[in-house]
């Protein structure tokens, strides 16, 4: 698990440094709950990701409610978990925005940013099994930098400016920046 902050720092939760999945989830979700949420007329985090609503958020929610002890350790109900992961965060899912539901981030990255990673996410389990954790950390940092570059490329496009105009026209005051 990982996330990037506005100041460029990255919070990284490597599973190999935790005794259990429960401990990792509690640590991550406790930090997650402390992130200021973006609301209309207020500052706060905009969670930008690629397929974050199709994979990351559902996966995190299911892990939260099915891993013994996580809800108890956090002092959360099922509804609290739902609110923390789905209801309260403001997400910008680049896959949905681009209509790239069946295209991976690497293809979008290559097309919009002109770069490619050194290896694909599907290679991570092999590196994990071989104890090559530094390679995994490099991959995570590269993936986050690529997402930021894709977002910046989109944010500077005429398409994005038109989208923001439509949002304002229909009464959505908050910009996606």
C-alpha positions as CSV (number, residue, x, y, z in Angstrom):
1,X,0.0,0.0,0.0
2,X,1.2,3.5,-0.7
3,X,0.1,7.0,-1.4
4,X,1.8,10.2,-2.5
5,X,1.4,13.6,-0.7
6,X,1.2,17.0,-2.3
7,X,4.7,17.8,-1.1
8,X,6.1,14.9,-3.2
9,X,6.7,12.6,-0.3
10,X,5.4,9.0,-0.4
11,X,3.9,7.0,2.4
12,X,4.8,3.4,1.7
13,X,3.6,0.4,3.7
14,X,5.7,-2.6,2.6
15,X,4.1,-5.9,3.7
16,X,7.5,-7.4,4.4
17,X,8.0,-5.0,7.3
18,X,4.8,-6.1,9.1
19,X,4.1,-9.1,11.3
20,X,0.6,-9.6,9.7
21,X,-1.8,-8.2,7.1
22,X,-4.0,-7.0,9.9
23,X,-1.2,-4.8,11.3
24,X,-0.4,-3.4,7.9
25,X,-4.1,-2.6,7.2
26,X,-4.6,-1.0,10.6
27,X,-1.5,1.2,10.2
28,X,-2.4,2.2,6.6
29,X,-6.1,2.9,7.4
30,X,-5.3,4.8,10.5
31,X,-3.1,7.1,8.5
32,X,-5.7,7.2,5.7
33,X,-8.4,8.3,8.1
34,X,-6.2,11.3,9.1
35,X,-6.0,12.7,5.6
36,X,-8.0,15.9,5.2
37,X,-10.9,15.3,2.7
38,X,-11.6,17.6,-0.2
39,X,-15.1,19.1,0.0
40,X,-16.9,21.7,-2.0
41,X,-15.4,25.1,-0.9
42,X,-12.8,23.4,1.2
43,X,-9.2,22.3,0.8
44,X,-8.2,18.7,1.2
45,X,-6.9,15.7,-0.6
46,X,-8.1,14.7,-4.1
47,X,-7.3,11.0,-4.5
48,X,-6.0,10.5,-8.0
49,X,-5.3,7.0,-9.3
50,X,-5.7,4.7,-12.3
51,X,-8.6,2.3,-11.8
52,X,-8.7,3.2,-8.2
53,X,-12.5,2.8,-8.1
54,X,-12.5,-0.4,-10.1
55,X,-9.8,-2.1,-8.0
56,X,-8.0,-0.3,-5.2
57,X,-11.0,1.0,-3.2
58,X,-13.1,-2.2,-3.5
59,X,-10.0,-4.3,-2.6
60,X,-9.2,-2.1,0.4
61,X,-12.8,-2.1,1.6
62,X,-13.1,-5.9,1.4
63,X,-9.8,-6.4,3.2
64,X,-10.9,-4.0,5.9
65,X,-14.2,-5.9,6.6
66,X,-12.9,-9.4,6.1
67,X,-9.5,-9.4,7.9
68,X,-10.1,-10.4,11.5
69,X,-9.7,-7.6,14.0
70,X,-9.1,-4.7,11.7
71,X,-12.5,-3.0,12.3
72,X,-12.1,-3.6,16.1
73,X,-8.5,-2.2,16.1
74,X,-9.6,0.9,14.3
75,X,-12.8,1.3,16.3
76,X,-14.8,1.3,13.1
77,X,-18.2,-0.2,12.1
78,X,-18.9,-1.4,8.6
79,X,-20.4,2.0,7.9
80,X,-17.3,3.8,9.1
81,X,-15.2,1.6,6.8
82,X,-17.5,2.4,3.9
83,X,-17.4,6.1,4.7
84,X,-13.6,6.2,5.1
85,X,-12.9,4.4,1.8
86,X,-15.9,5.3,-0.5
87,X,-18.1,8.1,0.8
88,X,-15.8,10.7,2.1
89,X,-12.7,10.7,-0.2
90,X,-12.9,12.6,-3.4
91,X,-11.5,10.4,-6.2
92,X,-10.4,11.2,-9.7
93,X,-10.1,7.8,-11.4
94,X,-8.0,8.4,-14.5
95,X,-9.1,5.2,-16.1
96,X,-12.8,6.3,-15.9
97,X,-12.0,9.8,-17.0
98,X,-10.2,8.5,-20.1
99,X,-12.7,5.7,-20.8
100,X,-9.8,3.4,-20.5
101,X,-11.6,0.6,-18.5
102,X,-9.9,-2.1,-20.6
103,X,-6.6,-0.4,-21.2
104,X,-3.8,-0.6,-18.7
105,X,-2.0,2.3,-17.2
106,X,1.2,1.5,-19.1
107,X,-0.5,2.0,-22.4
108,X,-2.0,5.3,-21.3
109,X,1.4,6.3,-19.9
110,X,3.2,5.5,-23.1
111,X,0.7,7.4,-25.2
112,X,0.3,10.5,-23.0
113,X,3.6,10.8,-21.2
114,X,5.9,8.9,-23.6
115,X,7.6,6.8,-21.0
116,X,7.4,3.1,-19.9
117,X,8.3,1.5,-16.6
118,X,11.1,-1.1,-16.2
119,X,8.7,-3.9,-15.5
120,X,4.9,-4.5,-15.2
121,X,2.9,-4.9,-12.0
122,X,2.3,-8.5,-12.9
123,X,6.1,-9.0,-12.2
124,X,5.8,-7.9,-8.6
125,X,4.9,-11.3,-7.1
126,X,8.0,-12.9,-8.5
127,X,10.2,-10.1,-7.1
128,X,8.4,-10.5,-3.8
129,X,9.0,-14.3,-3.7
130,X,12.7,-13.6,-4.5
131,X,13.0,-11.0,-1.7
132,X,13.9,-8.3,-4.2
133,X,12.1,-5.6,-2.2
134,X,14.1,-2.7,-3.4
135,X,12.9,-3.4,-7.0
136,X,9.3,-3.4,-5.7
137,X,9.8,0.0,-4.0
138,X,11.4,1.4,-7.2
139,X,8.4,0.1,-9.1
140,X,5.9,1.8,-6.7
141,X,7.7,5.1,-6.8
142,X,7.9,4.9,-10.6
143,X,4.2,4.1,-10.8
144,X,3.2,7.0,-8.6
145,X,5.4,9.4,-10.6
146,X,3.8,8.1,-13.8
147,X,0.3,8.7,-12.5
148,X,1.3,12.2,-11.5
149,X,2.7,12.8,-15.0
150,X,-0.5,11.5,-16.6
151,X,-2.6,13.7,-14.3
152,X,-0.5,16.8,-15.1
153,X,-0.7,16.1,-18.8
154,X,-4.5,15.8,-18.6
155,X,-4.9,18.8,-16.3
156,X,-3.0,21.0,-18.8
157,X,-5.2,19.8,-21.8
158,X,-8.0,21.6,-23.5
159,X,-10.1,18.5,-22.8
160,X,-9.7,19.0,-19.0
161,X,-10.4,22.7,-19.2
162,X,-13.6,21.9,-21.1
163,X,-14.6,19.3,-18.5
164,X,-14.1,21.8,-15.7
165,X,-16.3,24.3,-17.6
166,X,-19.0,21.7,-17.9
167,X,-18.7,20.9,-14.1
168,X,-19.1,24.6,-13.3
169,X,-22.1,24.9,-15.7
170,X,-24.0,22.1,-14.0
171,X,-23.3,23.5,-10.5
172,X,-20.2,21.5,-9.4
173,X,-18.1,24.3,-7.8
174,X,-15.0,22.3,-7.0
175,X,-12.3,21.9,-9.5
176,X,-10.4,18.6,-9.8
177,X,-7.0,20.1,-9.1
